[in-house]
Amino acid sequence: MPLARSIVSAALLGSSVARALPHEPRHTESPDVQVSCPSTPDGAGPELLDAFVSYSVELAFWPDFGGNLSHPNTFSNNLLDNLGELQGTKPHIRVGGNTQDYAIYDPDLPTATKGIVVPSRSPDYPYYLTIGPSFFESYQTFPSVKYAHGFNLAKNGSAARRSLVESAKVACKVLGEDDRFLLWELGNEPDLYKTSAQGIKRPADWDEEDYVREWKDGTAAIRDAIAEACPEMASDARYKYMAPSFAGTSNSLDPNEVWADGLDGRRDIAWISQHNYIDGATQPGVTLQGTLMNHTRTASSVTPLVSLARNLSAAHPALPFVLGETNSLYNQGAPGLSDSFGAALWGLDFRLHSAARGVAAVHMHQGTGYRYAAWQPVATATGRRRTRAPYYGDAAAAAMVGARARGPARVRELAAAERAVAYAAYEGAGLARLMAISLDAYNGTGAAAEAAARPAATFALGLPEGCAREARVARLMAGGSDAVAGVTWDGVSFDWELDEGRPVVVGNATRDERVAVGEDGVMVLEVPHSSAAMVRVDC
């Protein structure tokens, strides 16, 4: 990737500098993780979509993230460019979320959005929302990015339906240009319409058949509008959706049943999309170590999705299974947890575990002021523009799946314990990279940290025959799991303050580290607690 426009002192980034690690193989009697790395992807997850690391953006805040034609948000675009360099394709962006189902289009609105927050519903986003024509300018600001645009299903009165039709005509004209269009989406988490804390939207007896009927009526109306305004966008080949966009696998609607009831009867669904959050921001017992930095907990969150993916993939083998919206803790995350470096490590582990278990792309949800957001796109009364710690986990995940120089990417989980996990990434038929993650929480500012060296987990990685005798290591580091700043990926900062999100090499941070492979093919790697290390192998 293109690197630094400037070199800065690590002191600017707090305690982000990794301590020097041995370059020669150090065999140990009892490594924390010992694993052999298969040379081929047999047993790995399915091929990943090119933009595996992608995002979902709350519709009400999309103009903050994208800007407009006169003032594009170059900060957001710089961060997307970084990820595009690492994984070969810039992230796709799904624009939706709860406010997708509140949005009413007004062709005469002079601003991009007009919203009214009702704190009893949610203090983080508007409950009443109007969008105007200039809203769609935000889709024109990021080169080489594809978008999924979300339509309102929840508000189904006559005015809302007219709004839906009119907004489709505007959306198709913008997204149909310059290869911007990815997919459409109708409705956000309809399996919560009968129970949502943000307001009940359907009666208690509304069932799967009712949902499928509404979805088909809505998508037919949208297609008619697009056929009128953008005929080329209404063809069978291009008129495609992500669906059903349910919040979970066991809420008031059964995702298996809606597919059995003919959700894809017209063959206009391209991606099977589910949503997932590991826990709630205000739920009792949620902690950094016990909830996020806990591979066992992460795996248990993904398991129901894997079961659903297997069921639906058997019936619809041509459709990839994606997480169209996900993040750490629902209700926009918790301060000190979702915005910490520990959440970056969680995001890395979650993305790679999902990839190994059958998820083809992961769209982390974003919003202005959200505690779990990867970046704050604009300054507000409650927060400055900045790159947040979770973004660095996204960068590490993008680097791990790679730019696919030798073929499609697949990920395999090699070894897993509650606080340590290892993955392998393959390009085509060959092993390309390994990732070792230490999830032991480490507080970098406490008295214990000042008195002793940072502990480390030891990974003994057995490489296949024929691999080179030296490998390059890139590290995901911060001062500790509780850090909310001073994070680096491979010795690089993407912070707004340094160069508006472009990569800047941090002086004295560990970079270009080489680790030798022993005569027996084993590489011993030390991974400080609350950090991750990626190994690029030549096999």
N, C-alpha and C positions, 0 to 999 in steps of 0.2 A: 504494500500500500504506500502511496506517497506520504512522506513523513515531514518532519517538523519544519515549520517556517522559523522557529526559534528554539533555542535550548535554554531551559530554565533550571534554576536550583530546586532540588527536592524540598528545600525548606519552605517554598511557596505552597507545597502540597501537604504540609503537616508531616505525619510520620508514615508516609507511603513507601519509603525505601525498603526493599527486601534485603535481609541480611545476606551476605555472601554465602554461597552454598558450594559444597565440594564438587569439583569437576570430574574426579576419578570415581569409578564405581566403588561403593563401599558396601561390602556384603555384611549382613547382619544376621544374627542367630534367629531373630524372631521379628520380621517385618510386620507392620500393622496390616498390610495388604500384600498378598503374594498371588500372582496370577500369570497365566500364560496367555499370550495374545495370538489368536488365530490369524493365519495369513490371508484367509478368504472371508467374505462376508456371510458365509453360511450361519444361520441363526440370528442375523441382525434384523432390524426392523426393515420395512419396505422402503423403496426409493422415496426420497424426500422431494418436495416441490422446490423449485429453484430458489424461491424466496421463503425458505423455511423460517428464518427469523423475520417476522412481520409484526404489524401493529394494528390495533383497533383504536379509534379515536372517538370520544364522545361527540355526537353530532353537534351539540350546542357550542362546543369549543373548537370545532374544526377551523373556523377562520383565525383563531389564535395560532394554531399550529401551522397553517398554510400561508397565512397572510392573504394578500390580494395582488392584483396585477401591478398596481402602483407601488406597493410595499410588500413584496414577497418575504416570507420568513426564511432568510438565508441561514439562520442558526439551525432550524429544523432540517433544512436541506443538507447542510454540512454533516449533521449526525447521520442522516440517511445515506449520504455518500460514503461515509466511513464503513458502514455495514455492507454497502454494495461492493466496496473494494474487497472486503473480507470473504463474503460468501458468493461473489460473482454476480449477484442481482440485487438491486435495491429492494428494501422491504416493500411488500404490498401494504396498502392501508385500507382497512375496512372502516367506513365512517358510519357510526350507528350508536347503539347503546340505548339506555332508557329514554333519552330525549329524542331519539328517532321516532318513538311512538307518541311523542307530544307535539311534534313539529307540524305546523300548518303553514302552507306556502301562501304568501301574499305578493302578487306581482308588482304592487305599488309600494312595497316597503323600501324606504330609502337607505336602510342599513342592511348589513348581512344578516343580523339576527336581532330579535327583540325578545327578551326573556324576563319572566317574573319568578323569583325564587319564593317558594313556600316552605319555610324552615321545618314545619311539621311533617312535610313530605320528604324533603331532602335539603340540607343547607348547602350542598355542593354543586347543584345544577338547577336550572330553571324548570319548574313544573308546567308553566305556561310558556310556550315557545312559538315564535313566528320567524320564518326565514324568508329572505327576499332574493331577488335575482342575483345580487352581488355575492351571496353565499357561495354560489357555484364558481366564482372566480378562484377560490382557494384550490380548486382542482387543477388549475392551470399554472401553478407556481413551482412545482417540483419536476424537473426533467426526468424522464425514464422511470416514473412511478405509475403503477396500475392501482385502480381503486375499485372497491365495492361500495356502492351507495345504498343506504338503508331507507326504505319507505315506511310510512306510518301505517300500521295495521290496527293498533289498539283503539284509536278514535275513528269509529266507523260510521258516523252520521253522514248526512248528505253533503254538508259543507266540507267535511274531512275528505270524502271521496272526490269531490271536485278538486280540492287542493292536491290530492294525490295525483290525479290525472295531469293537472297543469304542471306540477313539479317534474313529472316524468318527461315531459316535452322539453323542459329546459335542461334537465340532467343529461339526457341522451345527446343533445347537441354538443355539450361541453366534453363529456366523456368519450364521445365517438371520434374526437379529434386526437391526432398524435399518439394513437395506440394507448390511450389512458384507461380504457375500460377493462375491468376484470370480471365483475359479476354484479348482479343486483341482489338485494335482500328485502324481504317484506316481513316486518314485525320483529321485535326484539323480545326474546324469552316469553313467548306466549303461554308456556306452561306455568307461568306465574300470574297470568291475567286474573285468575279467580282468588288469589291469595296475597298479592303484592302489598307490602307495607307502604308503597308509594301511591296506593289507591286501587280499589277493585275495578276491573275493567270488563269483566264478563260474569254472568250469573253462575251460581253454583252447579247447575246442571249442564253447563257448556262442556262438551266432550270432544274426543278426538275427531269424530266425524264432522262436528260443527267447525272445528278448526280447519280441517282439510277443505271443507266447502268454502269457508271464508278465504282461505289462502288461494284457492283456484279462482274464485271470483275476482279477487284483487289482482292477481298476476295477469288474468285475462284483460282486465281494464287497463293495466299498465302497458301491456303489449299493444293494445289497440291505439293508445296514445302515442307510443313510440313509433308504431307503423305509420301514423299520420305525420309526425314531426321528423323522424329519422328512419325511413324505410329500411335502410341497410342494417340498422341495429335490431330489427324485428325478425330477422331470419332465424331458422331453427338452429343454425350453427352459432349465432352470436347471442341470442336471447337466453341467458342462463342465470341461475340463482345459486346462492349458498343457503342451505336450509337444513333442519327446521329452526336452528338458532335457539334451542332450548337451554334453560339455565342449568339443567341437570338431567339425570337419568331416572329419577324417582319422584318427580313433583306431580302436579295434578293432571298432566298429560303424559302418556307413555310414548316415547319416541319410536319404539318398535311398532306400536299400533298405528301411529299416523302414517308410517311408510306402508304398512299392510293395508291401510285404508285408501291408498292410492295417491299419496302426496306427490309422487313423481309420475303421475299418470300421463302427463304430456311430455315427459322426458326433457324438462327444462331446468333440472337441477344438475349442477356440475360438481359441487362439493357437498359432502355431508358435514354439516357444521354443528358443533356443540359448544357450550360454554362451561367454564369450570373455575371455581375459586376454592383454595385449599381450606379456608375457614373465614370467619367473620371478624371485622376490625374490633368489634365491641363484645365479642363472645368471651365468656369467662375462661381462664386457663390458657389463653393464647400467649405464647412467649416466643422469643427469637430462637432459642435452642430447641424447645420442645415442639414447635409448630413448623417453623420455616427451615431452620438448619437441622433437619431431621429427615434423612432419606426414607426411613420407614414410613413416616407420616406422608411424605410426598408420594411414595409408591401407592399407599392406600387410597390417596385421592385420585390417582390415575386409573386404578384397577377397574372401577365401574365403567369408565370410558372405554377401556380396552375390550371389555366384554361386549359393550354396545357396538364398537367398531367391528368386532368379529362377526356379530350377527348381521349387521347391515352390509358389510363388505361381501359376505357370502351371497347375499341377494342382489347386491349392486356392485359387482367387482370392478367396474370401470371408474367408480367415483372415489376420489381420495377422501379420507377422514381428517378433518382439520379442527383445531380449536379456534373458532372465529372470534372469541373473546375470552380472555382469561387474565388472571394476575394473582397476587398473593392473597390478600384479605378483602372480601367484598365490603361494600360501603366505603370504597375509595381508599382503603388502607389505613394503617395506624401509624402515627408519628413515633419515631424511635424503633419501629419494626420494619414497616414496608419501605421506608426510605433509607435504610441502613445498608452497609456493605454485606451484612448477613443476608439481606433480601437479594442482593446481586448473586451471591453464591446459591441461594435457593433457586433463582431464576435460571441459572446455568444448569443446575441439577435437574430442575423440572423440565426444561426444554429437551435436554438430552435423554432423560428417562422416557419422556413422551415419544421422542423419535424412535427409541429402541423398541417401544411397545406398539407402534403402528400409527402414530399421529404424523401426518405429512407436512403440516405447517402449524406454527403457534403464533397467534396474534395477541400480544400483550396489550391490555387496555390502557388508555391514556386519557387524561383530562387536565385542564388548567387547575392547578392547586391540589390535584389529587396526591395523596401521600405516597402511593405506589408508582407514580409516574416516572418514566425514565428521564424526562427532562421537563422543565418549566419553560414553555415557549415564549412567554411574554412576562414582563413585570406587572404585578398587581399590588393592591393595597396590602395583601397578606404574604407576598412572596416575590423574590427577585428572579430574574431570568437566570437559569443555571442548568448544568448537566447534573443529574442525580446519580447516586451510586448504582441503582439497578441497570442503568444504561451499559455499564461496564460488563455486567454479566451477559447482556445481549451481544456485546462485541466479542466476548470469549466464545459464546455459542456459535456466532457467525464464523469465527475463525476455525472452530472445530469442524463444522460441516464443510467449510472450505469452498473454493471457487470451482471445484469439479473439473480440474484440468484433465483428469484421466477417466472421467465418466460420472454417472449419477452417484449421489451421496447416500450412504446408509450408516446407521449407528447401531452398535451393539454394546449392551451393558456387560462388563467383564466380571465385576465383583461389587458387592454392595453390603454395607453394614449401616447401622443407624447414623454413624458420623464419618464414614469414609466410603467413597464410591469411585470406581474407575470405568471408563468407557473407551471404546475404539471407534474410529471413524474410517470408513472405506470410500475410496473413489474408484468406481468401476469394480474390478475384481480384486483390487489390491489394498492392503493396509496403508493408511496415510498418516494418521495422527492418533494419539492417545490423550486422554484427559484424566487427571487424578485430582479429586476434590476432598479437602479436609474440612469437615463440618463442625469440628469442635469449636465452640465459641471462645473467643479470646478478646478480652477487653484491653485495648491498647493504651488506655489512659489511667488505669488503676495502679495502686501501689505495688501490686504483685508484678505488673509489667515492668515497673522501674527497677525492681529488685532482681529479676531473673531474665534469662534469655527466653525468647518466644519458643514454646514447645513446637514440635513438628511430628507429623505422621510419616512413616516410612513405607514407600511403595516399592516392592520388588516386581519388576515387569519383565517377564520372559518374552523376548522377541523371536519371531520365526527365523528359521535358517535363511541365510543370504542377506539379512539386513546389514546396513552399514554399521561400523563399530563406534559411531558417534552420532548423537542426535541433538537437535536444537530444542531448547526449552523456552516457552513463553509463559509468564506468570500473571495471574490475576491477584493483585495485592492491595491492601490498605493497612492502616495502623491497627485495625482490629475489626471484629464483627460489628461493633457498635458505631463504627465510623460512618459519617454521612458525607464526608469530603475526603480529599487526599487519596483518591483511588487511581490506580494505573492498570492498564492492560499491556503487557509486554513492554513495560517501561515507558508507556505513552499516556499522556493525559488528553482527554477530549473536552476539557472544561471550557465553558463559555468565556471565562475571564482571560484565558491565555490567547486563544485565537478563534473565538466564536465557534467552538466545537470542532475545529479542524485538529488533526493529530499533532501533538507537540511532545517531543522526547524530553523526559524529565531527567535532569542531571543526577547522576549517582544511583538511579534506580536500576535494578537488575534487568539487563537486556543482552541479547545475543549470547546467552548462557549455553555452553556446550556440556553435555554429559556423556561419558564414555560407556560403552557396553562391554561387559565382562566376557572372558573367553567362553563362558558357558551360555552366552546369549542373554544374560540377565542384566538389566539396568536398574540400579537402585536410586530412587528419587526421594529426596526429602521435601515434604510439602508442609510449610508452617501451618499451625492451626489457624482456621478461618482464612484459607486461601485456596487457590487452585493452580495447577500447572499443566500446560499442554505440551506434549512432546511431538515434534515433527520427525517421523522416521523415514528412512530411505530403504524400502524393502522391494 
